[in-house]
């Protein structure tokens, strides 16, 4: 019997669609709840768990009570055992994650699956032994650590490969977390907290985020010129997060823009800064729109990491043909021929976003590059 530990952080990612740059801290949780947002971590856990139904006879889950794990199995035939109960099953604390990891590890599990972000990974790392395999199902806001699968289904597929005796390597990968207070001020302070043993297979495992410090100003100027020269009147331009798009924002406006948020421009003027998912939808309901988005260096994610304001309904409202990807060629080279990845949480939309896409890499300069929907199978489309 293959034993799988499961820990779900039921508040992970709640600050993402609210535009709060993270979910750490009581105040952030309450702000996001007051705005009407909920964490998607349980749903993302269920996506992974349901895929494991195919090997159900050979697995047993060791998990926690309520939304921290057991709720994933309400409509499942999979075996599970509850070994830890948090005081508050819907609003758990870091200590709950650490205590759960310790309790689960005592049962000799073959791997611990956890659902959350870098903060959850950090808590798990502080509790598990060096020889305990661990794999993250991404559900946080910005995940810099190398211990996450690229999507929930990819996490499940890695575990299935392990169960079926596939040649899945195990190696140490970094756990990193950021100072969210500094992050909300536009400063990324990422700190190394250790390593955890993680199954690896290049298609399914997320790479550690690269900062892209080698980007040259002239290349960014060329990209900004290409975008600005083609701006259309009376069209809402949704400008995503990241340094490449920030350069376009700063070229367009003398006003302070958001490095890590989503800003809106209309007729070359900044009209809204750092909008959340609800606010963005309201703006999109008033104007035709275009989206400018860049690639997370090293990881290659377009959607689902740090830009959850660009939700499935908002992306559909914008229109898939109205999305422009910008990146320097150096950033694309860092991908080492790996495809870019989409992980919006909406399978149908992810499939529509996949394929060969154009990327603006300079003035009147574009390349084509594959974008992949990772659902446990790698696309063979040329």
Secondary structure, DSSP 8 states (H G I E B T S, - for coil): -EEEEEEE-TTTTTTTTTTSS---SHHHHHHHHHTT----HHHHHHHHHHHGGGGGGGEEEEEESGGGTGGGGTT---EEEEEE--SSSSS--HHHHHHHHHHHHTTT-SEEEEEE-HHHHHHHHHHS-TT--EEEEE-SS----S-BBSSHHHHHHHHHHHHTT---EEEEEEEEEE-HHHHHTT---EEEEEEEEEEE-TTTB-------TT--HHHHHHHHHHHHHT--TT-EEEE-SSHHHHHHHHHH-SS---SSS-EEEETTEEEE-S--HHHHHHHHTTS-EEEEEE--TTT-EEESSS-TTS-HHHHHHH-GGGEEEE--HHHHHTTTT--EEE--S-HHHHHHH-EEEEEEEETTEEEEEEEEE-SSS-----
